[in-house]
């Protein structure tokens, strides 16, 4: 067990050391501009990535700006309403659950963040295509080889592991 834990820690350490700082800088620039311009930031993910998206929305909107009385980020998870997601999946199509929500909420200058292990989930890809058609910035937080999101994102944090 000790060997397993040490190996796991070594892999995480190696991956974190090799993350691309220029991509991280692009993410910061996109989010800083969204904040300055008071734009909405949307985030979406499936399965475990939905949980990550929801938690990101909670912590980032609460903690990114700490000063009392100062405006915070406007960040909304498209993954946080199971009733809406299942209704859209049932009545429209599962691949449209995020793009359909964006259609109603989107304003020029808004930002999309997607979280996906594979980068190939059809509803995540479809949300990216929606944002791309509006020339909006897309931040991808992905694993494996980045999948289709790799080519759609303006800033990509790729964790090249084939493990969840």
Secondary structure, DSSP 8 states (H G I E B T S, - for coil): -HHHHHHHHHHHHHHHHTS-HHHHHHHHHHHHHHHHTT-EEEEEE-HHHHHHHHHHHHHHHHHS--STTS---EEEETTS-HHHHHHHHHHT-GGGHHHHHHHHH--TT-EEEEEESSS--HHHHHHHHHHHHTT--EEEEEETT-TTHHHH-SEEEEE--S--
